[in-house]
Amino acid sequence: MAKKSNLARDLKRQKMIVKYAAKRAELKAMGDQEGLRKLPRNSSPTRWKNRCQETGRPHAYMRTFGLSRISFREHASKGEIPGITKSSW
């Protein structure tokens, strides 16, 4: 499980990205680099990190399921993810 502070920081970044999205798009369209520099750093979409919904793990994130590889494997082996079966040959 990720630290609560990391999860809270990531949530704060997501809210800030949404808040400044319109202003950022407007400044980009005008080509105002100085105005973009004055916006908060955390309002940039590139600073947002994909995290597992269950554990908050940032690495080995599977975008289609929103889970890390570890959580995905646990749910898949229990049969909780529709359409996913353990392969054997």
VMD Tcl script that builds the backbone (N, CA, C; Angstrom):
set m [mol new atoms 267]
animate dup $m
set s [atomselect $m all]
$s set {name element resname resid chain x y z} {
  {N N MET 1 A 0.843 -1.184 0.000}
  {CA C MET 1 A 0.000 0.000 0.000}
  {C C MET 1 A 0.885 1.244 0.000}
  {N N ALA 2 A 0.579 2.177 -0.873}
  {CA C ALA 2 A 1.328 3.416 -0.950}
  {C C ALA 2 A 1.020 4.280 0.268}
  {N N LYS 3 A 1.966 5.162 0.579}
  {CA C LYS 3 A 1.747 6.061 1.712}
  {C C LYS 3 A 0.562 6.974 1.421}
  {N N LYS 4 A -0.172 7.295 2.468}
  {CA C LYS 4 A -1.355 8.156 2.331}
  {C C LYS 4 A -0.977 9.528 1.772}
  {N N SER 5 A 0.213 10.010 2.131}
  {CA C SER 5 A 0.640 11.327 1.659}
  {C C SER 5 A 0.850 11.326 0.148}
  {N N ASN 6 A 1.372 10.215 -0.405}
  {CA C ASN 6 A 1.566 10.120 -1.851}
  {C C ASN 6 A 0.233 10.085 -2.588}
  {N N LEU 7 A -0.719 9.362 -2.030}
  {CA C LEU 7 A -2.041 9.295 -2.643}
  {C C LEU 7 A -2.730 10.654 -2.591}
  {N N ALA 8 A -2.596 11.348 -1.464}
  {CA C ALA 8 A -3.215 12.666 -1.311}
  {C C ALA 8 A -2.570 13.678 -2.255}
  {N N ARG 9 A -1.260 13.592 -2.419}
  {CA C ARG 9 A -0.541 14.499 -3.303}
  {C C ARG 9 A -0.977 14.287 -4.752}
  {N N ASP 10 A -1.160 13.027 -5.127}
  {CA C ASP 10 A -1.585 12.714 -6.483}
  {C C ASP 10 A -3.013 13.197 -6.734}
  {N N LEU 11 A -3.881 13.054 -5.748}
  {CA C LEU 11 A -5.249 13.537 -5.869}
  {C C LEU 11 A -5.277 15.061 -6.006}
  {N N LYS 12 A -4.424 15.722 -5.262}
  {CA C LYS 12 A -4.318 17.184 -5.333}
  {C C LYS 12 A -3.875 17.618 -6.737}
  {N N ARG 13 A -2.931 16.875 -7.309}
  {CA C ARG 13 A -2.469 17.180 -8.665}
  {C C ARG 13 A -3.598 17.012 -9.673}
  {N N GLN 14 A -4.390 15.952 -9.524}
  {CA C GLN 14 A -5.498 15.715 -10.450}
  {C C GLN 14 A -6.499 16.862 -10.412}
  {N N LYS 15 A -6.817 17.339 -9.213}
  {CA C LYS 15 A -7.757 18.445 -9.079}
  {C C LYS 15 A -7.194 19.722 -9.705}
  {N N MET 16 A -5.898 19.953 -9.520}
  {CA C MET 16 A -5.269 21.157 -10.051}
  {C C MET 16 A -5.197 21.110 -11.577}
  {N N ILE 17 A -4.998 19.933 -12.136}
  {CA C ILE 17 A -4.957 19.780 -13.593}
  {C C ILE 17 A -6.304 20.157 -14.190}
  {N N VAL 18 A -7.384 19.693 -13.569}
  {CA C VAL 18 A -8.735 20.003 -14.050}
  {C C VAL 18 A -9.018 21.497 -13.898}
  {N N LYS 19 A -8.593 22.068 -12.793}
  {CA C LYS 19 A -8.856 23.478 -12.500}
  {C C LYS 19 A -8.212 24.406 -13.535}
  {N N TYR 20 A -6.980 24.104 -13.927}
  {CA C TYR 20 A -6.234 24.988 -14.822}
  {C C TYR 20 A -6.246 24.540 -16.279}
  {N N ALA 21 A -7.012 23.524 -16.638}
  {CA C ALA 21 A -6.996 22.980 -18.000}
  {C C ALA 21 A -7.405 24.024 -19.041}
  {N N ALA 22 A -8.479 24.749 -18.778}
  {CA C ALA 22 A -8.968 25.741 -19.746}
  {C C ALA 22 A -7.959 26.872 -19.920}
  {N N LYS 23 A -7.432 27.358 -18.815}
  {CA C LYS 23 A -6.461 28.454 -18.878}
  {C C LYS 23 A -5.184 28.012 -19.593}
  {N N ARG 24 A -4.752 26.783 -19.312}
  {CA C ARG 24 A -3.555 26.239 -19.952}
  {C C ARG 24 A -3.754 26.119 -21.462}
  {N N ALA 25 A -4.924 25.648 -21.886}
  {CA C ALA 25 A -5.218 25.501 -23.315}
  {C C ALA 25 A -5.246 26.863 -24.002}
  {N N GLU 26 A -5.819 27.840 -23.324}
  {CA C GLU 26 A -5.899 29.196 -23.875}
  {C C GLU 26 A -4.506 29.790 -24.058}
  {N N LEU 27 A -3.655 29.643 -23.054}
  {CA C LEU 27 A -2.291 30.179 -23.132}
  {C C LEU 27 A -1.473 29.462 -24.201}
  {N N LYS 28 A -1.691 28.156 -24.347}
  {CA C LYS 28 A -0.985 27.399 -25.384}
  {C C LYS 28 A -1.407 27.860 -26.777}
  {N N ALA 29 A -2.707 28.124 -26.945}
  {CA C ALA 29 A -3.208 28.573 -28.242}
  {C C ALA 29 A -2.622 29.933 -28.617}
  {N N MET 30 A -2.442 30.799 -27.627}
  {CA C MET 30 A -1.859 32.115 -27.881}
  {C C MET 30 A -0.336 32.040 -28.015}
  {N N GLY 31 A 0.251 30.958 -27.558}
  {CA C GLY 31 A 1.710 30.828 -27.608}
  {C C GLY 31 A 2.400 31.620 -26.515}
  {N N ASP 32 A 1.704 31.863 -25.419}
  {CA C ASP 32 A 2.240 32.660 -24.305}
  {C C ASP 32 A 3.046 31.770 -23.355}
  {N N GLN 33 A 4.336 31.628 -23.626}
  {CA C GLN 33 A 5.200 30.787 -22.803}
  {C C GLN 33 A 5.405 31.370 -21.408}
  {N N GLU 34 A 5.445 32.683 -21.327}
  {CA C GLU 34 A 5.635 33.345 -20.029}
  {C C GLU 34 A 4.435 33.096 -19.113}
  {N N GLY 35 A 3.244 33.157 -19.689}
  {CA C GLY 35 A 2.029 32.895 -18.923}
  {C C GLY 35 A 1.958 31.444 -18.449}
  {N N LEU 36 A 2.408 30.524 -19.303}
  {CA C LEU 36 A 2.428 29.110 -18.919}
  {C C LEU 36 A 3.395 28.868 -17.767}
  {N N ARG 37 A 4.510 29.576 -17.791}
  {CA C ARG 37 A 5.504 29.414 -16.726}
  {C C ARG 37 A 4.987 29.898 -15.371}
  {N N LYS 38 A 4.056 30.820 -15.404}
  {CA C LYS 38 A 3.524 31.372 -14.151}
  {C C LYS 38 A 2.471 30.469 -13.502}
  {N N LEU 39 A 1.945 29.515 -14.273}
  {CA C LEU 39 A 0.966 28.580 -13.702}
  {C C LEU 39 A 1.681 27.652 -12.720}
  {N N PRO 40 A 0.949 27.091 -11.756}
  {CA C PRO 40 A 1.569 26.157 -10.814}
  {C C PRO 40 A 2.117 24.926 -11.533}
  {N N ARG 41 A 3.231 24.413 -11.045}
  {CA C ARG 41 A 3.848 23.246 -11.677}
  {C C ARG 41 A 2.930 22.037 -11.664}
  {N N ASN 42 A 2.197 21.850 -10.578}
  {CA C ASN 42 A 1.337 20.676 -10.466}
  {C C ASN 42 A 0.092 20.757 -11.346}
  {N N SER 43 A -0.098 21.863 -12.054}
  {CA C SER 43 A -1.237 21.961 -12.956}
  {C C SER 43 A -0.913 21.374 -14.327}
  {N N SER 44 A 0.319 20.950 -14.521}
  {CA C SER 44 A 0.715 20.323 -15.778}
  {C C SER 44 A 0.294 18.852 -15.792}
  {N N PRO 45 A -0.367 18.403 -16.859}
  {CA C PRO 45 A -0.833 17.010 -16.904}
  {C C PRO 45 A 0.294 15.980 -16.864}
  {N N THR 46 A 1.497 16.355 -17.248}
  {CA C THR 46 A 2.597 15.391 -17.249}
  {C C THR 46 A 3.074 15.036 -15.847}
  {N N ARG 47 A 2.678 15.793 -14.846}
  {CA C ARG 47 A 3.106 15.506 -13.479}
  {C C ARG 47 A 2.183 14.512 -12.762}
  {N N TRP 48 A 1.081 14.155 -13.414}
  {CA C TRP 48 A 0.153 13.196 -12.833}
  {C C TRP 48 A 0.674 11.786 -13.065}
  {N N LYS 49 A 0.593 10.948 -12.064}
  {CA C LYS 49 A 1.113 9.585 -12.132}
  {C C LYS 49 A -0.036 8.589 -12.057}
  {N N ASN 50 A -0.056 7.624 -12.977}
  {CA C ASN 50 A -1.054 6.553 -12.912}
  {C C ASN 50 A -0.755 5.675 -11.712}
  {N N ARG 51 A -1.776 5.381 -10.920}
  {CA C ARG 51 A -1.606 4.539 -9.740}
  {C C ARG 51 A -2.709 3.491 -9.684}
  {N N CYS 52 A -2.387 2.372 -9.072}
  {CA C CYS 52 A -3.351 1.294 -8.874}
  {C C CYS 52 A -4.494 1.821 -7.998}
  {N N GLN 53 A -5.719 1.529 -8.385}
  {CA C GLN 53 A -6.881 1.989 -7.617}
  {C C GLN 53 A -6.964 1.325 -6.259}
  {N N GLU 54 A -6.440 0.134 -6.163}
  {CA C GLU 54 A -6.557 -0.653 -4.945}
  {C C GLU 54 A -5.428 -0.372 -3.952}
  {N N THR 55 A -4.195 -0.417 -4.449}
  {CA C THR 55 A -3.039 -0.312 -3.556}
  {C C THR 55 A -2.302 1.011 -3.661}
  {N N GLY 56 A -2.496 1.743 -4.760}
  {CA C GLY 56 A -1.784 2.997 -4.957}
  {C C GLY 56 A -0.392 2.810 -5.532}
  {N N ARG 57 A -0.067 1.600 -5.950}
  {CA C ARG 57 A 1.265 1.293 -6.480}
  {C C ARG 57 A 1.450 1.991 -7.827}
  {N N PRO 58 A 2.565 2.748 -7.999}
  {CA C PRO 58 A 2.754 3.494 -9.243}
  {C C PRO 58 A 3.406 2.694 -10.372}
  {N N HIS 59 A 4.112 1.624 -10.056}
  {CA C HIS 59 A 4.813 0.851 -11.083}
  {C C HIS 59 A 3.971 -0.327 -11.544}
  {N N ALA 60 A 4.245 -0.804 -12.756}
  {CA C ALA 60 A 3.555 -1.951 -13.349}
  {C C ALA 60 A 2.042 -1.738 -13.351}
  {N N TYR 61 A 1.627 -0.566 -13.786}
  {CA C TYR 61 A 0.214 -0.188 -13.836}
  {C C TYR 61 A -0.375 -0.651 -15.161}
  {N N MET 62 A -1.495 -1.349 -15.112}
  {CA C MET 62 A -2.186 -1.804 -16.313}
  {C C MET 62 A -3.341 -0.851 -16.577}
  {N N ARG 63 A -3.196 -0.043 -17.598}
  {CA C ARG 63 A -4.121 1.043 -17.868}
  {C C ARG 63 A -5.549 0.562 -18.144}
  {N N THR 64 A -5.693 -0.546 -18.852}
  {CA C THR 64 A -7.034 -1.017 -19.213}
  {C C THR 64 A -7.847 -1.467 -18.006}
  {N N PHE 65 A -7.171 -1.884 -16.950}
  {CA C PHE 65 A -7.871 -2.373 -15.758}
  {C C PHE 65 A -7.755 -1.421 -14.575}
  {N N GLY 66 A -6.816 -0.488 -14.607}
  {CA C GLY 66 A -6.633 0.442 -13.507}
  {C C GLY 66 A -5.997 -0.196 -12.290}
  {N N LEU 67 A -5.291 -1.316 -12.503}
  {CA C LEU 67 A -4.683 -2.058 -11.404}
  {C C LEU 67 A -3.206 -2.292 -11.678}
  {N N SER 68 A -2.454 -2.544 -10.611}
  {CA C SER 68 A -1.065 -2.948 -10.782}
  {C C SER 68 A -1.039 -4.430 -11.131}
  {N N ARG 69 A 0.107 -4.914 -11.559}
  {CA C ARG 69 A 0.210 -6.315 -11.984}
  {C C ARG 69 A -0.102 -7.272 -10.844}
  {N N ILE 70 A 0.250 -6.877 -9.619}
  {CA C ILE 70 A 0.039 -7.739 -8.460}
  {C C ILE 70 A -1.460 -7.856 -8.157}
  {N N SER 71 A -2.143 -6.721 -8.111}
  {CA C SER 71 A -3.589 -6.726 -7.856}
  {C C SER 71 A -4.336 -7.415 -8.985}
  {N N PHE 72 A -3.879 -7.165 -10.217}
  {CA C PHE 72 A -4.514 -7.798 -11.377}
  {C C PHE 72 A -4.429 -9.314 -11.272}
  {N N ARG 73 A -3.264 -9.826 -10.910}
  {CA C ARG 73 A -3.067 -11.269 -10.823}
  {C C ARG 73 A -3.955 -11.889 -9.738}
  {N N GLU 74 A -4.058 -11.198 -8.604}
  {CA C GLU 74 A -4.908 -11.700 -7.516}
  {C C GLU 74 A -6.371 -11.793 -7.954}
  {N N HIS 75 A -6.861 -10.719 -8.582}
  {CA C HIS 75 A -8.263 -10.698 -9.019}
  {C C HIS 75 A -8.516 -11.686 -10.152}
  {N N ALA 76 A -7.561 -11.810 -11.062}
  {CA C ALA 76 A -7.731 -12.730 -12.198}
  {C C ALA 76 A -7.756 -14.179 -11.725}
  {N N SER 77 A -6.902 -14.519 -10.769}
  {CA C SER 77 A -6.875 -15.906 -10.299}
  {C C SER 77 A -8.134 -16.255 -9.500}
  {N N LYS 78 A -8.772 -15.267 -8.897}
  {CA C LYS 78 A -10.032 -15.503 -8.182}
  {C C LYS 78 A -11.230 -15.505 -9.139}
  {N N GLY 79 A -10.991 -15.076 -10.391}
  {CA C GLY 79 A -12.066 -15.028 -11.378}
  {C C GLY 79 A -12.942 -13.804 -11.243}
  {N N GLU 80 A -12.423 -12.735 -10.678}
  {CA C GLU 80 A -13.206 -11.523 -10.443}
  {C C GLU 80 A -13.171 -10.552 -11.613}
  {N N ILE 81 A -12.307 -10.805 -12.602}
  {CA C ILE 81 A -12.236 -9.941 -13.774}
  {C C ILE 81 A -12.875 -10.679 -14.951}
  {N N PRO 82 A -13.978 -10.165 -15.493}
  {CA C PRO 82 A -14.671 -10.861 -16.583}
  {C C PRO 82 A -13.797 -10.963 -17.830}
  {N N GLY 83 A -13.817 -12.140 -18.440}
  {CA C GLY 83 A -13.098 -12.344 -19.692}
  {C C GLY 83 A -11.633 -12.709 -19.519}
  {N N ILE 84 A -11.132 -12.760 -18.297}
  {CA C ILE 84 A -9.724 -13.077 -18.055}
  {C C ILE 84 A -9.650 -14.467 -17.446}
  {N N THR 85 A -8.884 -15.338 -18.084}
  {CA C THR 85 A -8.663 -16.673 -17.537}
  {C C THR 85 A -7.177 -16.960 -17.520}
  {N N LYS 86 A -6.764 -17.801 -16.615}
  {CA C LYS 86 A -5.365 -18.183 -16.523}
  {C C LYS 86 A -5.054 -19.111 -17.692}
  {N N SER 87 A -4.003 -18.790 -18.418}
  {CA C SER 87 A -3.666 -19.608 -19.574}
  {C C SER 87 A -2.825 -20.799 -19.152}
  {N N SER 88 A -2.971 -21.894 -19.873}
  {CA C SER 88 A -2.152 -23.069 -19.644}
  {C C SER 88 A -1.982 -23.792 -20.963}
  {N N TRP 89 A -0.792 -24.324 -21.191}
  {CA C TRP 89 A -0.538 -25.032 -22.443}
  {C C TRP 89 A 0.412 -26.159 -22.231}
}
mol reanalyze $m
mol bondsrecalc $m
mol representation Tube
mol addrep $m
